[in-house]
Amino acid sequence: MNITARQKVRNHVFYELTRSLCPECRQVVDAQVLIRDRAVYLRKYCPEHGWHEALVSSDVDWYLNSLKFNKPGSIPQDFTMKVKEGCPHDCGLCPEHQQHTCIGVIEITSRCNLICPTCFADAGQGYDLSLPQVEAILNRLMVTEHEPEMVQISGGEPTIHPQILDILKAAKSRNIRHIMLNTNGIRLAQDPDFVHQLAYYEPTIYLQFDGLTAHAYDVLRGRDLLAIKQKALDHLAEAGMHAILVATIVQGINDSEISDILRYGLRHPAVLGISYQPVTFCGRSQGKPDPLHRITLPDVLHNLEAQTGGMFRISDFFPVPCPHPTCSACTYAFKDGDQVIPITRFVNVEDYLDFITNRTVIDFSEEIKSALESLWSMATIMGGEKTTNVLSCATCNLSLPSLDYQSLKERFFMVQVHGFMDEYSFDLKRLMKCCVHQLLPDGRAIPLCAYNNLGYRQKMKEEA
């Protein structure tokens, strides 16, 4: 149909309809996914508070291409909730949730020894879960998953819990593949004996690490913590332990340090990877955000390519298919002296992880497909025997030097970007595929972005 001179054309492409939250009253409302100026936006209407818009991806090509990496979800062994009111009001999980628990998060305390301005959990004063409560959570996870992939002990600051070692012992005594400890590192820096006690339980440390300048920590954490972070990592290395650095990235604060964080991690013997997390406007980090101007997942990838001079390129990253594929991106590299070689440069990952196109045309090796799926998973743990073996196999045509297991696992490095949702970017279709679940004492497993945005966290604090 020809457009006459009197007809006007909208400044966007209507891509699809989803559901989101009103950022003022947090009621679930219809939302339009719009493409405008090569970016993706959510536009939503609340009958009481009117129209709102938010940027969800600065790169429309990345967003649209990621959707073909959406794999079928796995079904839990048991469900806790029934479908009554519909998503997202039946979280627990209900039978309509589209993915099992890849990462079970247990907040063993809401107390913290920091008051970070960016804390999405609003931690500070609060409560501790008892050891019997944590054991009940772990027992319920064994029922729903049988062989859970990963448990993350979190908080608040979990290392200040008076029974943290007993909790790690309880987790290790069960058939859980990987245990992760999420920490700000203060106790690790101040108490090397405690670090050696932790080493007995072999958790991977998920260490808050936001940059290499005092400014980044002053703004994001309220005080300069760089020396503490570095000492914590040194103590981990001395104890033979390993860490993933977790960097909250805020536009105009530390987005210029993305490659500095990467290079520091590549050099430090305790660090096996980095997880970049664009800031989430939940809890204390709400402030007065501009939802139309914020850093999104592809911004981190573009910054990595520009700031590293192509050491890592956008094309080295692929969406992680077990959650919704717009949530997370990942790649792996082999370190050989000063040389860093992303494995995606010689392994055709796309062929094996594209779950939508060409499925009936190409006959893939199930062994390779399974191996790559295990890497591009939220439950992948760097340094684990399975992960190291898969990476060794994937890089076999590099003619790697003959190395023992300990040396080999420290040659591989993971880089991940994960974008959690807030009330501005909340998208119900992403929530339904979430595989990172908050595990509660009453047996429920709440998708983390629901827990942060729909009042579940506040209710838990009130009832504790």
C-alpha positions as CSV (number, residue, x, y, z in Angstrom):
1,M,0.0,0.0,0.0
2,N,1.4,3.4,-0.9
3,I,1.7,6.0,1.8
4,T,0.0,9.3,0.8
5,A,1.4,12.7,1.7
6,R,-1.2,13.0,4.5
7,Q,-0.2,9.7,6.2
8,K,2.4,9.7,9.0
9,V,4.7,6.9,9.9
10,R,5.4,5.9,13.5
11,N,9.0,6.3,14.7
12,H,9.2,2.7,15.8
13,V,8.6,-0.9,14.7
14,F,6.1,-2.8,16.9
15,Y,7.9,-6.1,17.6
16,E,5.7,-7.9,20.1
17,L,3.5,-7.7,23.1
18,T,4.6,-8.9,26.6
19,R,3.8,-8.0,30.2
20,S,5.8,-5.8,32.5
21,L,5.4,-3.7,35.7
22,C,4.3,-0.2,36.3
23,P,7.4,1.4,37.9
24,E,5.2,3.4,40.3
25,C,2.7,0.9,41.6
26,R,4.3,-2.3,40.4
27,Q,1.1,-3.7,39.0
28,V,1.4,-6.1,36.1
29,V,0.5,-4.3,32.9
30,D,0.7,-4.9,29.1
31,A,3.9,-3.8,27.5
32,Q,4.9,-3.2,23.9
33,V,8.4,-4.3,22.7
34,L,9.4,-1.6,20.3
35,I,12.4,-1.1,18.0
36,R,13.6,2.5,17.5
37,D,16.9,4.0,16.4
38,R,18.5,0.5,16.4
39,A,17.6,-0.1,20.0
40,V,14.9,-2.0,21.8
41,Y,12.5,-0.4,24.3
42,L,9.6,-1.5,26.5
43,R,6.6,0.8,26.4
44,K,3.8,0.2,28.9
45,Y,0.6,1.7,30.1
46,C,-0.8,1.7,33.7
47,P,-4.4,2.9,34.0
48,E,-3.5,4.8,37.1
49,H,0.0,6.1,36.3
50,G,0.0,6.4,32.5
51,W,2.7,5.6,30.0
52,H,6.3,4.6,30.8
53,E,9.2,3.7,28.6
54,A,12.5,1.9,29.3
55,L,15.6,0.9,27.2
56,V,16.1,-2.8,27.4
57,S,18.8,-3.3,24.7
58,S,21.0,-0.7,23.0
59,D,21.7,-3.1,20.1
60,V,18.7,-4.4,18.2
61,D,20.9,-6.8,16.2
62,W,22.2,-8.5,19.3
63,Y,18.7,-8.7,20.8
64,L,17.0,-10.2,17.8
65,N,19.9,-12.6,17.0
66,S,19.9,-13.9,20.6
67,L,16.4,-15.3,20.3
68,K,17.4,-18.3,18.2
69,F,19.5,-19.5,21.2
70,N,16.4,-20.3,23.2
71,K,16.5,-24.0,24.2
72,P,13.7,-26.1,25.7
73,G,13.6,-25.9,29.4
74,S,14.0,-28.8,31.8
75,I,11.2,-29.8,34.1
76,P,11.8,-30.0,37.9
77,Q,11.1,-33.2,39.7
78,D,8.4,-31.5,41.8
79,F,6.5,-28.3,41.9
80,T,5.6,-26.3,45.1
81,M,2.8,-24.1,43.8
82,K,-0.3,-24.6,41.7
83,V,-1.5,-22.2,39.0
84,K,-4.1,-20.0,40.5
85,E,-3.7,-16.3,39.6
86,G,-1.2,-16.8,36.7
87,C,2.3,-15.6,36.2
88,P,4.0,-13.9,38.0
89,H,1.7,-14.4,41.1
90,D,2.2,-18.1,41.6
91,C,6.0,-18.2,41.9
92,G,7.3,-21.1,43.8
93,L,7.8,-22.8,41.2
94,C,4.5,-23.5,39.5
95,P,4.0,-26.0,36.6
96,E,3.9,-23.1,34.0
97,H,7.4,-22.0,34.8
98,Q,9.6,-22.9,31.8
99,Q,12.9,-23.8,33.4
100,H,14.2,-25.8,36.4
101,T,16.7,-24.4,39.0
102,C,20.2,-24.0,37.5
103,I,21.4,-21.9,40.4
104,G,19.7,-22.1,43.8
105,V,20.4,-18.9,45.8
106,I,20.1,-19.1,49.6
107,E,20.3,-15.8,51.4
108,I,21.4,-17.1,54.8
109,T,21.4,-13.6,56.2
110,S,20.0,-10.1,55.4
111,R,22.7,-8.5,57.6
112,C,25.8,-7.0,56.0
113,N,29.0,-5.2,57.0
114,L,28.6,-2.7,54.2
115,I,25.7,-0.3,53.3
116,C,26.3,-0.2,49.5
117,P,24.3,2.5,47.7
118,T,23.7,-0.1,44.9
119,C,22.5,-3.0,47.0
120,F,19.5,-4.5,45.2
121,A,18.9,-6.7,48.4
122,D,18.8,-3.6,50.6
123,A,21.0,-5.5,53.1
124,G,22.2,-4.0,56.4
125,Q,20.3,-4.8,59.6
126,G,18.2,-7.9,59.6
127,Y,18.0,-11.6,60.3
128,D,20.0,-14.8,60.0
129,L,18.5,-18.1,58.8
130,S,19.1,-20.9,61.3
131,L,21.1,-24.0,60.3
132,P,17.9,-26.1,60.4
133,Q,16.2,-23.7,58.1
134,V,19.1,-23.9,55.6
135,E,19.1,-27.7,55.8
136,A,15.4,-27.7,55.1
137,I,16.0,-25.6,52.0
138,L,18.7,-27.9,50.9
139,N,16.6,-31.0,51.5
140,R,13.7,-29.4,49.5
141,L,16.1,-28.7,46.6
142,M,17.2,-32.4,46.6
143,V,13.5,-33.3,46.1
144,T,12.9,-30.8,43.2
145,E,16.2,-31.4,41.5
146,H,17.6,-34.7,42.7
147,E,21.1,-33.8,41.6
148,P,21.2,-30.0,42.0
149,E,23.7,-28.2,39.7
150,M,24.7,-25.3,41.9
151,V,23.9,-23.6,45.2
152,Q,25.0,-20.1,45.8
153,I,25.3,-19.1,49.5
154,S,24.5,-15.4,49.6
155,G,23.1,-12.6,51.7
156,G,23.5,-9.8,52.9
157,E,27.1,-10.8,53.6
158,P,27.1,-14.6,54.3
159,T,30.6,-14.7,55.8
160,I,29.3,-12.8,58.9
161,H,26.8,-15.6,59.6
162,P,27.9,-17.3,62.8
163,Q,27.4,-20.7,61.3
164,I,28.7,-20.1,57.8
165,L,31.1,-23.1,58.0
166,D,28.3,-25.4,59.2
167,I,26.2,-24.2,56.4
168,L,28.9,-25.0,53.8
169,K,29.4,-28.4,55.4
170,A,25.6,-29.1,55.1
171,A,25.7,-28.1,51.4
172,K,28.8,-30.1,50.7
173,S,27.4,-33.2,52.4
174,R,24.5,-33.4,49.8
175,N,24.7,-34.4,46.2
176,I,25.2,-30.8,44.9
177,R,27.7,-30.4,42.1
178,H,29.0,-27.0,42.9
179,I,28.9,-24.6,45.9
180,M,29.4,-20.9,45.4
181,L,29.9,-18.3,48.1
182,N,28.8,-14.8,47.3
183,T,30.9,-12.2,49.3
184,N,32.2,-8.6,49.4
185,G,35.5,-10.0,50.5
186,I,36.0,-8.0,53.7
187,R,36.3,-11.1,56.0
188,L,38.5,-12.8,53.5
189,A,40.9,-9.9,53.5
190,Q,41.0,-9.6,57.3
191,D,41.0,-13.2,58.4
192,P,43.4,-15.5,56.4
193,D,42.7,-18.3,58.8
194,F,39.0,-18.2,57.9
195,V,40.0,-18.5,54.2
196,H,41.9,-21.7,54.9
197,Q,38.8,-23.0,56.8
198,L,36.7,-22.2,53.7
199,A,39.1,-24.1,51.5
200,Y,38.2,-27.4,53.1
201,Y,34.7,-27.0,51.7
202,E,36.0,-26.0,48.2
203,P,33.4,-23.3,47.4
204,T,34.0,-21.1,44.4
205,I,34.1,-17.5,45.6
206,Y,31.8,-15.0,43.8
207,L,33.7,-11.8,44.7
208,Q,32.2,-8.4,44.4
209,F,34.8,-6.4,42.4
210,D,33.7,-3.2,40.7
211,G,36.9,-1.7,39.4
212,L,40.4,-0.5,40.0
213,T,39.7,3.1,41.2
214,A,38.7,4.6,44.5
215,H,35.9,6.5,42.7
216,A,34.1,3.3,41.6
217,Y,34.0,2.0,45.1
218,D,33.1,5.3,46.7
219,V,30.1,5.6,44.5
220,L,28.9,2.0,44.3
221,R,29.9,0.8,47.8
222,G,30.2,3.9,49.9
223,R,34.0,3.5,50.6
224,D,37.2,2.7,48.8
225,L,37.5,-1.1,49.0
226,L,40.1,-1.8,46.3
227,A,42.9,-2.8,48.7
228,I,40.5,-5.1,50.6
229,K,39.5,-6.8,47.4
230,Q,43.1,-7.3,46.3
231,K,44.1,-8.7,49.7
232,A,41.1,-11.0,49.7
233,L,42.2,-12.4,46.3
234,D,45.8,-12.8,47.5
235,H,44.5,-14.8,50.5
236,L,42.4,-17.0,48.2
237,A,45.4,-17.7,46.0
238,E,47.5,-18.6,49.1
239,A,44.8,-21.1,50.2
240,G,44.6,-22.6,46.7
241,M,41.1,-21.2,46.1
242,H,39.5,-19.6,43.1
243,A,37.1,-16.7,42.5
244,I,34.8,-15.2,39.9
245,L,35.0,-11.4,39.9
246,V,31.5,-9.8,39.9
247,A,31.4,-6.3,38.7
248,T,28.3,-4.1,38.9
249,I,28.5,-1.7,35.9
250,V,27.0,1.7,36.1
251,Q,27.0,4.1,33.1
252,G,29.4,7.0,33.7
253,I,30.8,5.5,36.9
254,N,32.9,2.4,36.0
255,D,31.9,1.5,32.4
256,S,35.3,2.9,31.4
257,E,37.0,0.3,33.7
258,I,35.5,-2.8,32.0
259,S,38.7,-3.9,30.3
260,D,40.8,-2.9,33.4
261,I,38.8,-5.4,35.5
262,L,39.3,-8.0,32.8
263,R,43.0,-7.5,32.6
264,Y,43.4,-7.6,36.3
265,G,41.4,-10.9,36.5
266,L,43.5,-12.4,33.7
267,R,46.7,-11.7,35.7
268,H,45.6,-12.8,39.1
269,P,46.2,-16.5,39.9
270,A,43.0,-16.9,42.0
271,V,40.7,-15.5,39.3
272,L,39.0,-17.9,36.8
273,G,36.5,-15.5,35.3
274,I,34.4,-12.3,35.4
275,S,30.7,-11.7,35.6
276,Y,29.7,-8.2,34.5
277,Q,26.2,-7.2,35.7
278,P,24.7,-3.9,34.4
279,V,23.2,-2.1,37.4
280,T,19.7,-3.2,38.5
281,F,17.5,-0.4,39.9
282,C,16.1,-2.4,42.9
283,G,16.5,-2.0,46.6
284,R,18.8,0.9,47.5
285,S,20.1,1.3,43.9
286,Q,16.9,2.9,42.7
287,G,17.8,6.6,43.3
288,K,16.5,8.6,40.4
289,P,17.4,6.5,37.4
290,D,16.7,7.5,33.8
291,P,15.3,4.3,32.4
292,L,15.9,5.5,28.8
293,H,19.6,6.0,29.4
294,R,21.2,3.1,31.1
295,I,23.9,0.5,30.4
296,T,22.5,-2.8,28.9
297,L,24.1,-6.1,28.1
298,P,25.4,-5.3,24.6
299,D,26.9,-2.1,25.9
300,V,29.2,-4.1,28.0
301,L,30.2,-6.3,25.0
302,H,30.8,-3.2,22.8
303,N,33.0,-1.7,25.6
304,L,34.9,-4.9,26.0
305,E,35.8,-5.0,22.3
306,A,36.7,-1.3,22.1
307,Q,38.6,-1.2,25.4
308,T,40.6,-4.4,24.8
309,G,41.5,-3.5,21.2
310,G,39.7,-6.7,20.0
311,M,41.2,-9.1,22.5
312,F,37.6,-10.0,23.0
313,R,35.1,-9.2,20.2
314,I,31.3,-9.1,20.3
315,S,31.3,-12.0,18.0
316,D,33.2,-14.1,20.6
317,F,30.1,-14.0,22.9
318,F,26.9,-16.1,22.6
319,P,23.7,-16.0,24.6
320,V,23.3,-18.5,27.3
321,P,20.3,-20.7,26.3
322,C,19.0,-22.0,29.6
323,P,17.5,-18.8,30.8
324,H,15.8,-16.5,28.3
325,P,18.6,-15.8,25.8
326,T,18.4,-12.0,26.1
327,C,19.4,-12.3,29.8
328,S,23.0,-13.5,29.6
329,A,26.0,-13.8,27.3
330,C,29.2,-15.8,27.7
331,T,32.5,-16.8,26.2
332,Y,35.7,-18.7,27.3
333,A,39.3,-18.1,26.5
334,F,42.6,-20.0,26.8
335,K,45.5,-18.1,28.3
336,D,49.0,-18.8,26.9
337,G,51.5,-16.4,28.4
338,D,50.4,-12.9,27.4
339,Q,48.2,-14.3,24.6
340,V,44.4,-14.7,25.2
341,I,42.6,-16.9,22.7
342,P,38.7,-17.0,22.8
343,I,37.7,-20.5,22.0
344,T,34.8,-19.2,19.8
345,R,37.5,-18.3,17.2
346,F,38.0,-22.0,16.3
347,V,34.9,-23.7,17.6
348,N,31.7,-23.1,15.7
349,V,29.6,-22.5,18.7
350,E,26.6,-21.1,16.9
351,D,26.0,-24.3,14.9
352,Y,25.5,-26.2,18.1
353,L,23.6,-23.7,20.2
354,D,21.2,-22.4,17.6
355,F,18.1,-24.2,18.7
356,I,15.7,-22.5,16.3
357,T,17.1,-22.5,12.7
358,N,18.5,-25.4,10.7
359,R,17.6,-28.0,13.3
360,T,16.4,-30.5,10.7
361,V,19.2,-29.8,8.2
362,I,22.5,-30.2,9.9
363,D,23.5,-33.5,11.7
364,F,25.4,-32.4,14.7
365,S,27.6,-34.5,16.9
366,E,25.5,-35.0,20.1
367,E,28.7,-35.3,22.1
368,I,30.0,-31.9,21.0
369,K,26.5,-30.4,21.3
370,S,26.2,-31.6,24.9
371,A,29.7,-30.4,25.8
372,L,29.0,-26.9,24.5
373,E,25.6,-26.8,26.2
374,S,27.3,-27.6,29.5
375,L,29.6,-24.6,29.0
376,W,26.9,-22.1,27.9
377,S,24.9,-22.8,31.0
378,M,24.2,-20.6,34.1
379,A,25.3,-23.6,36.2
380,T,28.8,-23.8,34.7
381,I,31.5,-23.4,37.3
382,M,35.1,-22.5,36.3
383,G,37.7,-24.8,37.7
384,G,35.4,-27.8,38.0
385,E,36.7,-31.0,36.6
386,K,33.9,-31.4,34.0
387,T,34.2,-27.8,32.8
388,T,38.0,-28.1,32.5
389,N,37.7,-31.4,30.6
390,V,35.2,-29.9,28.2
391,L,37.3,-26.8,27.6
392,S,40.4,-29.0,27.0
393,C,38.5,-31.0,24.5
394,A,37.3,-27.9,22.7
395,T,40.8,-26.5,22.4
396,C,42.5,-29.8,21.4
397,N,43.5,-28.5,18.0
398,L,45.5,-25.7,19.6
399,S,48.3,-28.2,20.4
400,L,48.3,-27.2,24.1
401,P,51.3,-27.9,26.3
402,S,51.2,-31.0,28.5
403,L,49.8,-29.7,31.8
404,D,48.6,-31.3,35.0
405,Y,44.9,-30.7,35.9
406,Q,45.7,-27.8,38.4
407,S,47.7,-25.9,35.9
408,L,45.3,-26.6,33.0
409,K,42.2,-25.3,34.8
410,E,44.0,-22.0,35.6
411,R,44.7,-21.5,31.8
412,F,41.0,-21.2,31.0
413,F,39.0,-18.0,31.7
414,M,35.3,-17.2,31.5
415,V,33.7,-13.8,30.7
416,Q,30.0,-13.5,31.3
417,V,27.5,-10.6,31.2
418,H,24.2,-11.1,32.9
419,G,21.4,-8.5,33.0
420,F,18.9,-8.8,35.8
421,M,15.6,-7.1,35.5
422,D,14.1,-4.2,37.6
423,E,10.7,-2.6,37.5
424,Y,11.6,-0.6,34.4
425,S,13.0,-3.5,32.3
426,F,10.8,-6.3,33.7
427,D,9.6,-8.6,30.9
428,L,7.3,-11.5,31.8
429,K,8.6,-13.8,29.1
430,R,12.1,-13.5,30.5
431,L,10.9,-14.2,34.0
432,M,9.1,-17.4,32.9
433,K,12.4,-18.9,31.6
434,C,14.5,-17.8,34.6
435,C,16.8,-20.5,36.0
436,V,18.3,-18.5,39.0
437,H,15.9,-19.0,41.9
438,Q,15.8,-17.7,45.4
439,L,15.2,-20.7,47.7
440,L,13.1,-20.0,50.8
441,P,12.5,-21.8,54.1
442,D,8.9,-22.6,53.2
443,G,10.0,-24.7,50.2
444,R,9.4,-22.2,47.4
445,A,11.9,-21.3,44.7
446,I,11.2,-17.8,43.5
447,P,12.8,-16.5,40.2
448,L,15.3,-13.9,41.4
449,C,13.9,-11.0,39.3
450,A,10.4,-11.8,40.7
451,Y,11.9,-11.9,44.3
452,N,13.5,-8.5,43.8
453,N,10.6,-6.7,42.2
454,L,7.3,-8.2,43.3
455,G,7.4,-7.9,47.1
456,Y,8.6,-11.4,47.9
457,R,11.8,-10.0,49.5
458,Q,9.9,-7.5,51.7
459,K,7.5,-10.2,52.8
460,M,10.4,-12.5,53.7
461,K,11.9,-9.7,55.9
462,E,8.6,-9.1,57.6
463,E,8.1,-12.7,58.4
464,A,11.7,-13.5,59.5
